[in-house]
């Protein structure tokens, strides 16, 4: 009994640690993707600006994990599930799933959860299915929607105006860069294979604990040249299939399909000594993580795959940054000289679905 209790406690501690610090790629991976993308953009003006700010973009790309997830409340309730796609709960293939989020909500809400064997139904698509494709699209649209304001705003004309953070032009550039960085996080999520599956930590496949091992443990085994290695790999990807679709959603979906198809190969490379185990007793799940060899062993097996995944994320992100910047009217970034730094940014609610609170308010307005 004592041994069972200790196993349960260990399992709970393991899950708690993962949920508090986990996220696709961990801090170093996200930072690497966004720093690398800063050197991959094609627009001359945008590249000139970003290549002087890769550290800032890396910081911004980590905010959705390291700051927003600490806020609790609606930031956790509606934000945390925007980092993934749990396709398996619908039983649909990735090719057949709609890019219209409302259609997904209408089609699958109330339907049987295909992943579970207990007859339960899908209650709320945004938190159960996830929405990482639409989250990246949301930030791209926020950037594009700045075009009309940029056309009216005058760039700073002197040193005083350059450091005036209330100058409309400065505020617009600052907001655009923040949205670019935040978008980068969710593009990076899509390049991490375990953010494209409901078995995000490998427990169903007997590889429990694989998520953090893959994205944090093995990534930490790289030397200080990780960014350079990813950049070199990314520069070979200009003709990648996930760049060929037209829209943000189509490109995100294309990258998700590639990432998802990689999962069986990762399991084959995972140096497991003893598979993970899940036992249900007295209404509780007692989980024992897979016993696996050290991350140094995993690194030798998976480093090429991880470099490719990170490079895909950086390549798509640079492509989407270029596109959003162009649709925002290509504002003159060389006129922006402010030293204001986005240490923390306000949480942005997803805008592509209604929350229960919004539905209640809408109902009240209609009945008044």
C-alpha angles and dihedrals in degrees: 000000000000091000090050090050092051091048090051092049091048090051093049092048090049093052092045093052092048095048093049099050104017127110137135108303094350120242099308095049095050091045091052094050094052096042090050094048088056088069096041101060113111103208106099096217094046093046092049090055099041096044086063092049108042091127090056093049091050089052094049092049090060097050096089089059106033101034111019094048089057093058098075120193117070091346088066098032096052103015105052094061091053089078098072151028118230096192096166094072089070097045088226126129119246090244093055099045113109123244089214103093094198089056091053090051092048094045102045107028107110093014122123115278100243093202096059127066097206099085093250120153134223108265105178120012098200093061099032103038097030128215113228094142092054092044092059089045090052093058092044089055091048088058094046092049091062091073097094092049092047089054090057098041121089119222116241112281100198143013093274092055091044090063095039103110091190094059105116093231093051091048091052095050091046091052093046093053091048091052090048091053094046091048088053091063094060094044087054090050090058093054090057106086096214091061089065097060140060087226087069095154099035099247095131091052094045093254097108112174095028095123099069092033090057102039103033111016098047094037088056089059091068117100124236092283095072094114092050092050092050092047091052091050093045092055088066092057104071091116097045117146094236090063094057101075118089107230134054091243093051092049093047090049091049092052091046090055091053091047094047093050089055095063098087089053091052091052090052091053095044105110095226118172095179126011122243120260136211119196124183113213130161091351093307134106115231109199128195115189121230115269107235139167120265124288089253088066092044089050093058089053102040109026094100092049092049092049089053093049093049091046091052090053093049092046094052092043093054089049092051092045091054091049096047092045091052092049090050088061099260096269116209103264094180087071092061109091103155119135093208109135125203099228090160130005131200118261113260115215117226108258102195098080137037119249118220088252091055091050091052092050091047090051091050092052091051093050096047 
